[in-house]
Amino acid sequence: MARLLHILGMLLSSVYVTAQSSAHKKEWIKLFNGRDINDWIVKIHHHDVGVNFGNTFRVKDGIIQVRYDQYGDFNDQFAHLYYKQPFSYYHLKVEYRFTGQLQKGAPDYTLRNSGIMFHSQDPRTMPKEQDWPISVEMQLLGGLGDGKPRTTGNMCSPGTAIVYEGKLDERHCINSTSKTYDGDQWVHAELIVLGDSLITHIINGDTVMRYSKPQMAGGVVKNYDSTIWQPGKPLREGFIALQSEGQPVDFRNVEILPLKGCMDPNAVNYKDYYVASDPASCRYKKKK
């Protein structure tokens, strides 16, 4: 009997350790599968949603490439590639690098300039002539090789505003504290988004910016559908998009770790790193 109880105790301990291990294990999701962009939605200024004009966004060798070789003059054809579903609480990882030359006709400010849009409106709500999505942007900038600092992982706010350093800040762009990254090196960008509360920008492992309370406000965006415009509305979730502004750029290893889910330790899909509860997502073992 003593031996049986010992074995039973070991089995129960093993089950407990396995459950704890499962709760700790982070389940990253690949948004980009390395093969195609079938799970993504294209929206380009001057074009209807879903039209990938000039094959702007393409995949080669496991990389999402942004290219303009079929464009001619750029003609303000600002573009964004949206993942198919919205998110609210999450940790996003993306690697990017700048390459090539600025497309003819692209604005000077777009030189070695791209971004990751988040808390964005659904691209299917954007009229053909809307230039930018109402969203928040983690702006990605490359150094110009002139020895002058040029930070990346900045914050820009098309149609939005944030609370920065304790007060509402409606500046369109606010610089981060990052280093300058010249040339065509890969840079690792991370974004931690906690609904409409804290947002953190990380570049190559360094936290370079924090702010909170994103909301609809300000200007910049033109020709949007006025029925979706609600100044002061908190932005708690939205779509994630990779940006095209006239500068060739590559993206790879686009992954997300949801931070909202089942927070009941009795559920089989409980994770101890979740920060927002979604009771409806909880799953339990069936009782025999």
TORMAR-665507 format. One line per field, with one value per residue: chain; y, x, z of N, C-alpha, C in turn; residue in three letters. Coordinates in steps of 0.02 Angstrom, whole numbers, plus 50000, padded with zeros to 5 digits. Layout:
N
cadena	A/...
n_y	Y/...
n_x	X/...
n_z	Z/...
ca_y	Y/...
ca_x	X/...
ca_z	Z/...
c_y	Y/...
c_x	X/...
c_z	Z/...
residuo	ALA/...
//
This chain:
288
cadena	A/A/A/A/A/A/A/A/A/A/A/A/A/A/A/A/A/A/A/A/A/A/A/A/A/A/A/A/A/A/A/A/A/A/A/A/A/A/A/A/A/A/A/A/A/A/A/A/A/A/A/A/A/A/A/A/A/A/A/A/A/A/A/A/A/A/A/A/A/A/A/A/A/A/A/A/A/A/A/A/A/A/A/A/A/A/A/A/A/A/A/A/A/A/A/A/A/A/A/A/A/A/A/A/A/A/A/A/A/A/A/A/A/A/A/A/A/A/A/A/A/A/A/A/A/A/A/A/A/A/A/A/A/A/A/A/A/A/A/A/A/A/A/A/A/A/A/A/A/A/A/A/A/A/A/A/A/A/A/A/A/A/A/A/A/A/A/A/A/A/A/A/A/A/A/A/A/A/A/A/A/A/A/A/A/A/A/A/A/A/A/A/A/A/A/A/A/A/A/A/A/A/A/A/A/A/A/A/A/A/A/A/A/A/A/A/A/A/A/A/A/A/A/A/A/A/A/A/A/A/A/A/A/A/A/A/A/A/A/A/A/A/A/A/A/A/A/A/A/A/A/A/A/A/A/A/A/A/A/A/A/A/A/A/A/A/A/A/A/A/A/A/A/A/A/A/A/A/A/A/A/A/A/A/A/A/A/A
n_y	49939/50062/50080/50093/50212/50299/50293/50343/50472/50521/50521/50614/50724/50737/50768/50891/50967/50963/51033/51157/51189/51199/51310/51409/51409/51503/51541/51582/51655/51639/51770/51796/51675/51645/51607/51661/51798/51773/51781/51912/52084/52200/52377/52517/52686/52775/52662/52523/52424/52275/52273/52244/52344/52356/52249/52279/52227/52082/51911/51837/51718/51693/51818/51968/52079/52251/52338/52442/52432/52421/52538/52673/52847/52887/52944/52970/52847/52782/52639/52495/52341/52233/52124/51993/51997/52085/52139/52157/52150/52116/52053/52098/52047/52097/52092/52206/52286/52416/52447/52475/52616/52772/52785/52866/53022/53002/53076/53176/53154/53021/52947/52807/52763/52687/52587/52515/52494/52502/52460/52498/52556/52448/52395/52379/52476/52588/52718/52730/52842/52875/52919/52880/52756/52774/52764/52705/52726/52635/52704/52671/52708/52729/52760/52896/52891/53000/53031/53094/53086/52979/52925/52769/52669/52762/52860/52889/52972/52955/53026/53009/53021/53022/52986/53054/53058/53092/53180/53229/53216/53286/53293/53248/53159/53082/53069/52924/52850/52781/52704/52749/52668/52626/52588/52426/52337/52211/52250/52226/52242/52270/52270/52305/52297/52348/52347/52493/52550/52544/52561/52496/52521/52429/52413/52313/52246/52348/52453/52589/52681/52734/52750/52796/52768/52779/52864/52922/53069/53231/53268/53245/53122/53101/53110/53009/52899/52983/52932/52844/52919/52970/53080/53074/52945/52799/52690/52527/52410/52341/52331/52265/52327/52328/52450/52547/52674/52724/52695/52558/52412/52275/52142/52020/51868/51892/51893/51855/51867/51833/51921/51916/51812/51653/51659/51576/51464/51332/51294/51211/51284/51389/51526/51592/51713/51798/51957/52012/51964/51838/51759/51683/51612/51506/51333/51173/51015/50873/50802/50636
n_x	50042/50095/50190/50109/50042/50151/50188/50070/50075/50189/50144/50039/50113/50190/50091/50052/50170/50182/50066/50096/50209/50152/50072/50167/50231/50260/50157/50191/50130/50144/50121/50157/50184/50297/50286/50181/50061/49931/49854/49839/49787/49783/49793/49799/49831/49729/49678/49562/49521/49614/49677/49829/49922/50046/50114/50160/50177/50262/50324/50479/50602/50568/50538/50444/50434/50439/50413/50441/50457/50367/50298/50326/50304/50287/50168/50099/50055/50032/50043/49977/49994/49889/49864/49742/49652/49595/49685/49707/49773/49940/50104/50212/50327/50445/50558/50653/50724/50802/50820/50890/50838/50750/50588/50551/50472/50419/50387/50514/50525/50499/50612/50706/50609/50478/50349/50254/50089/49961/49818/49733/49603/49487/49542/49447/49356/49403/49393/49428/49509/49565/49709/49794/49779/49669/49752/49885/50060/50210/50347/50473/50635/50781/50957/51044/51172/51252/51310/51230/51111/50969/50829/50740/50588/50498/50350/50207/50053/49928/49775/49753/49791/49896/49934/50071/50210/50128/50029/49903/49955/49964/50053/50111/50218/50332/50493/50591/50707/50804/50952/51045/51024/51114/51134/51097/51062/50979/50851/50781/50620/50503/50340/50238/50076/49946/49796/49700/49785/49944/50081/50224/50379/50511/50677/50796/50809/50814/50714/50633/50533/50382/50207/50032/49852/49794/49695/49560/49594/49658/49738/49799/49757/49665/49511/49434/49301/49174/49082/49143/49220/49261/49302/49410/49377/49426/49556/49553/49580/49630/49682/49839/49971/50093/50198/50209/50294/50362/50494/50598/50584/50612/50528/50525/50499/50378/50290/50170/50121/49984/49911/49796/49674/49623/49617/49594/49659/49615/49580/49620/49687/49746/49856/49995/50049/49958/49877/49755/49587/49489/49358/49270/49349/49402/49442/49396/49437/49341/49225/49228
n_z	50000/50042/49944/49831/49862/49860/49724/49668/49721/49656/49523/49529/49564/49450/49356/49406/49393/49253/49218/49274/49199/49073/49094/49106/48984/48843/48709/48561/48411/48239/48135/48005/47888/47816/47685/47607/47588/47619/47733/47756/47727/47598/47583/47486/47456/47344/47289/47292/47436/47458/47335/47273/47215/47088/47140/47266/47398/47427/47434/47466/47487/47622/47670/47689/47565/47524/47383/47235/47098/46995/46988/46931/46947/47119/47173/47294/47344/47472/47575/47662/47746/47817/47955/47964/48073/48222/48372/48550/48682/48689/48639/48520/48395/48273/48137/48042/47895/47801/47626/47462/47357/47383/47314/47159/47167/47294/47455/47537/47674/47690/47669/47706/47796/47881/47958/48096/48109/48232/48335/48236/48126/48042/47884/47787/47809/47755/47639/47461/47435/47558/47646/47758/47887/48028/48173/48282/48270/48272/48232/48112/48079/47979/47997/47914/47876/47897/48014/48104/48238/48226/48280/48304/48320/48361/48406/48311/48263/48172/48158/48292/48470/48617/48791/48859/48962/49068/49022/48901/48737/48583/48480/48318/48296/48410/48470/48510/48629/48563/48488/48338/48183/48052/47874/47799/47899/47995/48109/48268/48320/48450/48519/48651/48695/48794/48786/48802/48890/48950/48835/48759/48679/48607/48555/48482/48604/48698/48799/48733/48733/48816/48837/48855/48851/48711/48590/48483/48394/48344/48184/48019/47950/47800/47708/47768/47821/47891/47979/48065/48145/48303/48410/48549/48584/48667/48613/48614/48549/48389/48216/48155/48056/47924/47854/47701/47624/47516/47525/47495/47594/47706/47793/47922/48021/48096/48237/48367/48537/48621/48757/48822/48889/48954/49127/49231/49343/49348/49223/49067/48973/49039/49066/49147/49116/49061/49056/49045/49067/48988/49008/48930/48846/48914/48938/48995/49072/49031/49141/49201
ca_y	50000/50120/50088/50119/50283/50335/50298/50390/50538/50540/50534/50677/50776/50745/50804/50961/50999/50971/51088/51220/51201/51222/51378/51454/51407/51556/51515/51633/51640/51670/51804/51786/51604/51638/51583/51703/51847/51756/51799/51984/52125/52259/52439/52566/52750/52780/52596/52489/52375/52210/52280/52249/52379/52351/52196/52316/52180/52017/51867/51803/51690/51699/51890/52012/52134/52309/52360/52491/52426/52424/52599/52738/52897/52860/52969/52966/52782/52754/52574/52458/52270/52220/52056/51984/52003/52135/52117/52208/52143/52071/52068/52088/52050/52104/52114/52246/52318/52458/52427/52511/52689/52800/52786/52931/53055/52994/53134/53171/53129/52948/52915/52759/52774/52640/52585/52463/52526/52458/52488/52529/52540/52393/52422/52376/52536/52645/52736/52725/52900/52888/52911/52843/52729/52801/52712/52726/52698/52628/52727/52640/52751/52709/52814/52921/52884/53065/53042/53127/53037/52972/52871/52726/52650/52823/52856/52937/52964/52976/53025/52987/53055/52979/53019/53046/53092/53114/53226/53217/53244/53280/53297/53192/53110/53093/53027/52878/52859/52728/52718/52757/52607/52642/52533/52379/52288/52192/52279/52189/52287/52238/52315/52275/52337/52326/52380/52566/52575/52555/52537/52498/52508/52400/52406/52272/52229/52408/52490/52656/52727/52710/52798/52763/52796/52800/52884/52960/53141/53259/53273/53206/53077/53136/53073/52951/52894/53023/52895/52807/52967/52985/53111/53055/52874/52758/52636/52469/52356/52360/52291/52277/52333/52347/52510/52563/52746/52744/52668/52485/52386/52204/52120/51947/51844/51931/51848/51888/51830/51862/51931/51913/51744/51621/51670/51529/51411/51266/51280/51179/51334/51443/51549/51637/51778/51841/52016/52030/51903/51822/51698/51643/51570/51451/51265/51130/50943/50844/50756/50568
ca_x	50000/50139/50222/50058/50031/50210/50182/50016/50100/50235/50104/50005/50164/50208/50036/50054/50228/50165/50017/50132/50252/50108/50050/50224/50256/50232/50136/50196/50094/50175/50073/50183/50203/50359/50274/50135/50026/49860/49819/49847/49744/49818/49755/49844/49799/49705/49655/49515/49550/49627/49714/49901/49947/50117/50144/50196/50195/50277/50363/50536/50651/50544/50538/50396/50469/50401/50450/50406/50484/50312/50260/50335/50303/50256/50099/50068/50021/50050/50011/49983/49978/49856/49846/49670/49609/49619/49711/49701/49828/49987/50175/50227/50398/50455/50624/50649/50785/50792/50862/50875/50832/50683/50554/50542/50409/50401/50408/50581/50523/50491/50676/50722/50553/50422/50317/50206/50028/49923/49753/49709/49536/49482/49556/49387/49317/49440/49376/49482/49554/49593/49781/49823/49728/49665/49791/49946/50115/50278/50384/50538/50679/50851/51006/51058/51244/51284/51336/51180/51065/50902/50801/50687/50542/50463/50277/50170/49983/49879/49706/49751/49833/49915/49956/50144/50238/50075/49979/49881/50004/49936/50104/50104/50271/50374/50552/50609/50776/50844/51013/51036/51043/51130/51143/51043/51061/50914/50837/50727/50572/50451/50286/50195/50015/49898/49732/49705/49826/50015/50111/50297/50419/50576/50720/50856/50811/50812/50651/50650/50476/50321/50153/49970/49786/49783/49626/49549/49605/49707/49727/49842/49718/49619/49461/49408/49229/49158/49039/49183/49261/49235/49357/49414/49361/49485/49572/49568/49602/49631/49722/49911/49989/50161/50189/50245/50291/50404/50561/50599/50597/50597/50504/50526/50488/50323/50259/50131/50104/49924/49915/49728/49650/49595/49657/49572/49709/49584/49568/49677/49722/49768/49925/50009/50075/49904/49865/49684/49547/49437/49328/49237/49399/49425/49422/49405/49434/49275/49220/49207
ca_z	50000/50046/49878/49785/49878/49836/49651/49654/49736/49602/49464/49540/49562/49380/49323/49430/49361/49183/49213/49287/49141/49019/49110/49096/48915/48801/48644/48509/48349/48180/48091/47937/47884/47778/47617/47570/47629/47613/47795/47763/47684/47571/47567/47457/47439/47275/47266/47335/47482/47428/47272/47286/47156/47075/47180/47318/47451/47398/47478/47435/47534/47690/47688/47657/47532/47501/47324/47192/47030/46946/47004/46899/47000/47180/47172/47361/47352/47537/47578/47725/47743/47881/47973/47952/48132/48270/48436/48602/48729/48655/48632/48449/48375/48201/48115/47980/47870/47743/47570/47400/47353/47388/47249/47127/47184/47364/47495/47566/47743/47690/47659/47759/47843/47877/48024/48115/48133/48276/48355/48174/48100/47993/47817/47746/47823/47725/47570/47412/47438/47624/47640/47813/47932/48096/48207/48314/48233/48295/48173/48102/48039/47971/47995/47847/47863/47901/48081/48146/48268/48197/48320/48277/48373/48383/48404/48269/48282/48122/48182/48361/48519/48672/48852/48863/49021/49114/48994/48833/48690/48515/48428/48271/48309/48468/48463/48563/48653/48533/48451/48266/48148/47982/47828/47785/47952/48024/48175/48302/48352/48490/48540/48702/48696/48845/48773/48799/48946/48937/48773/48765/48619/48622/48496/48496/48675/48741/48802/48708/48738/48847/48840/48872/48833/48642/48577/48422/48404/48298/48112/47974/47906/47755/47668/47804/47828/47950/48026/48114/48182/48370/48448/48620/48594/48683/48566/48655/48505/48319/48170/48150/47986/47904/47814/47639/47613/47460/47537/47499/47661/47715/47859/47933/48090/48126/48285/48419/48597/48652/48829/48847/48882/49014/49187/49282/49349/49341/49152/49033/48933/49082/49059/49203/49093/49036/49097/49037/49070/48939/49036/48878/48810/48957/48921/49053/49059/49040/49198/49182
c_y	50063/50135/50118/50193/50326/50346/50348/50462/50564/50559/50602/50735/50791/50784/50877/50999/51013/51029/51155/51239/51229/51294/51430/51461/51460/51530/51571/51609/51676/51703/51798/51716/51592/51618/51632/51753/51836/51775/51875/52021/52187/52317/52492/52629/52754/52714/52567/52439/52308/52213/52292/52280/52371/52297/52227/52270/52111/51976/51834/51781/51702/51770/51924/52071/52189/52339/52404/52487/52428/52489/52655/52790/52870/52881/52959/52900/52748/52690/52540/52387/52249/52145/52052/51995/52055/52101/52174/52208/52093/52097/52049/52092/52053/52122/52152/52270/52361/52437/52471/52586/52711/52805/52857/52960/53046/53054/53122/53139/53053/52911/52872/52765/52721/52638/52523/52499/52476/52496/52525/52511/52482/52423/52423/52434/52598/52658/52734/52781/52919/52873/52868/52813/52768/52747/52746/52692/52693/52643/52696/52684/52721/52769/52833/52919/52949/53081/53075/53075/53038/52911/52831/52702/52711/52811/52910/52921/52991/52969/53005/53034/53007/53021/53003/53089/53127/53162/53209/53253/53232/53293/53236/53139/53131/53044/52982/52893/52808/52752/52729/52694/52623/52578/52487/52323/52272/52222/52243/52238/52247/52291/52278/52322/52308/52366/52455/52594/52582/52524/52547/52481/52483/52391/52369/52259/52287/52440/52563/52705/52693/52767/52761/52798/52822/52813/52921/53034/53165/53256/53222/53163/53117/53086/53009/52954/52928/52985/52856/52854/52986/53014/53093/52982/52835/52703/52576/52409/52382/52315/52312/52278/52352/52400/52514/52637/52770/52720/52591/52461/52312/52191/52044/51932/51887/51883/51887/51841/51862/51866/51934/51842/51718/51629/51627/51471/51340/51247/51251/51229/51396/51461/51600/51705/51823/51899/52040/51966/51898/51756/51653/51597/51510/51384/51220/51056/50917/50796/50688/50545
c_x	50043/50171/50172/50045/50089/50207/50128/50038/50146/50196/50069/50053/50185/50155/50038/50111/50214/50117/50051/50175/50211/50086/50104/50243/50221/50218/50133/50162/50129/50121/50093/50211/50267/50350/50232/50103/49950/49820/49820/49803/49783/49770/49806/49805/49788/49679/49606/49551/49558/49666/49788/49935/50024/50153/50187/50222/50204/50320/50418/50583/50632/50540/50480/50435/50420/50441/50406/50428/50430/50272/50266/50338/50264/50183/50063/50030/50046/50010/50023/49959/49954/49848/49770/49625/49637/49645/49705/49759/49878/50059/50192/50302/50402/50528/50616/50718/50767/50841/50845/50868/50759/50652/50545/50472/50386/50425/50476/50579/50515/50556/50694/50672/50499/50389/50274/50145/49992/49863/49721/49636/49541/49496/49495/49340/49349/49417/49438/49532/49577/49668/49813/49766/49727/49696/49846/50003/50179/50321/50454/50579/50749/50897/51023/51133/51282/51311/51288/51133/50997/50870/50749/50644/50507/50388/50250/50096/49936/49807/49698/49793/49847/49927/50030/50171/50184/50024/49963/49928/49979/49988/50098/50156/50312/50432/50563/50681/50823/50910/50996/51062/51052/51132/51083/51039/50989/50909/50776/50682/50520/50402/50244/50135/49967/49833/49740/49744/49899/50038/50186/50329/50488/50615/50784/50865/50809/50743/50666/50593/50418/50270/50088/49909/49781/49709/49620/49556/49649/49688/49767/49802/49668/49571/49437/49331/49210/49115/49078/49224/49228/49292/49353/49399/49424/49494/49597/49593/49603/49677/49796/49930/50063/50155/50234/50237/50334/50476/50559/50620/50578/50573/50509/50511/50437/50283/50221/50118/50043/49933/49846/49702/49623/49642/49634/49622/49681/49572/49630/49717/49740/49841/49939/50037/50020/49894/49792/49643/49495/49404/49296/49285/49421/49398/49440/49403/49364/49276/49195/49148
c_z	50000/49978/49829/49798/49854/49761/49632/49666/49682/49539/49470/49536/49490/49342/49342/49396/49287/49173/49223/49228/49083/49031/49097/49023/48872/48731/48592/48446/48291/48138/48018/47933/47844/47706/47575/47617/47623/47676/47807/47712/47663/47563/47547/47439/47364/47248/47316/47380/47446/47363/47289/47225/47150/47113/47235/47373/47419/47446/47438/47490/47607/47716/47653/47630/47513/47444/47278/47119/46976/46952/46953/46955/47060/47188/47239/47373/47416/47548/47645/47714/47812/47894/47977/48012/48181/48334/48486/48651/48699/48658/48560/48438/48298/48189/48050/47959/47809/47688/47510/47408/47359/47319/47224/47145/47256/47404/47528/47636/47746/47676/47719/47816/47830/47946/48034/48144/48179/48303/48295/48161/48052/47923/47772/47759/47792/47654/47525/47420/47508/47622/47695/47855/47998/48141/48248/48277/48275/48235/48171/48055/48036/47972/47924/47831/47866/47971/48129/48176/48234/48231/48282/48335/48402/48383/48357/48276/48228/48147/48254/48405/48576/48735/48860/48919/49062/49086/48922/48785/48619/48461/48382/48283/48370/48464/48523/48587/48621/48504/48377/48231/48073/47940/47822/47838/47974/48094/48204/48340/48390/48515/48590/48711/48746/48837/48765/48859/48923/48871/48778/48699/48639/48556/48515/48570/48723/48740/48786/48714/48774/48847/48851/48841/48761/48629/48511/48436/48346/48225/48073/47925/47865/47722/47701/47805/47894/48001/48078/48158/48248/48412/48522/48634/48610/48631/48606/48614/48434/48279/48173/48076/47978/47850/47753/47625/47555/47466/47537/47568/47664/47787/47863/48006/48126/48171/48339/48477/48628/48727/48861/48836/48947/49073/49246/49286/49341/49268/49119/48991/48973/49068/49114/49182/49063/49084/49092/49031/49015/48960/48982/48841/48850/48935/48981/49033/49072/49099/49175/49223
residuo	MET/ALA/ARG/LEU/LEU/HIS/ILE/LEU/GLY/MET/LEU/LEU/SER/SER/VAL/TYR/VAL/THR/ALA/GLN/SER/SER/ALA/HIS/LYS/LYS/GLU/TRP/ILE/LYS/LEU/PHE/ASN/GLY/ARG/ASP/ILE/ASN/ASP/TRP/ILE/VAL/LYS/ILE/HIS/HIS/HIS/ASP/VAL/GLY/VAL/ASN/PHE/GLY/ASN/THR/PHE/ARG/VAL/LYS/ASP/GLY/ILE/ILE/GLN/VAL/ARG/TYR/ASP/GLN/TYR/GLY/ASP/PHE/ASN/ASP/GLN/PHE/ALA/HIS/LEU/TYR/TYR/LYS/GLN/PRO/PHE/SER/TYR/TYR/HIS/LEU/LYS/VAL/GLU/TYR/ARG/PHE/THR/GLY/GLN/LEU/GLN/LYS/GLY/ALA/PRO/ASP/TYR/THR/LEU/ARG/ASN/SER/GLY/ILE/MET/PHE/HIS/SER/GLN/ASP/PRO/ARG/THR/MET/PRO/LYS/GLU/GLN/ASP/TRP/PRO/ILE/SER/VAL/GLU/MET/GLN/LEU/LEU/GLY/GLY/LEU/GLY/ASP/GLY/LYS/PRO/ARG/THR/THR/GLY/ASN/MET/CYS/SER/PRO/GLY/THR/ALA/ILE/VAL/TYR/GLU/GLY/LYS/LEU/ASP/GLU/ARG/HIS/CYS/ILE/ASN/SER/THR/SER/LYS/THR/TYR/ASP/GLY/ASP/GLN/TRP/VAL/HIS/ALA/GLU/LEU/ILE/VAL/LEU/GLY/ASP/SER/LEU/ILE/THR/HIS/ILE/ILE/ASN/GLY/ASP/THR/VAL/MET/ARG/TYR/SER/LYS/PRO/GLN/MET/ALA/GLY/GLY/VAL/VAL/LYS/ASN/TYR/ASP/SER/THR/ILE/TRP/GLN/PRO/GLY/LYS/PRO/LEU/ARG/GLU/GLY/PHE/ILE/ALA/LEU/GLN/SER/GLU/GLY/GLN/PRO/VAL/ASP/PHE/ARG/ASN/VAL/GLU/ILE/LEU/PRO/LEU/LYS/GLY/CYS/MET/ASP/PRO/ASN/ALA/VAL/ASN/TYR/LYS/ASP/TYR/TYR/VAL/ALA/SER/ASP/PRO/ALA/SER/CYS/ARG/TYR/LYS/LYS/LYS/LYS
//
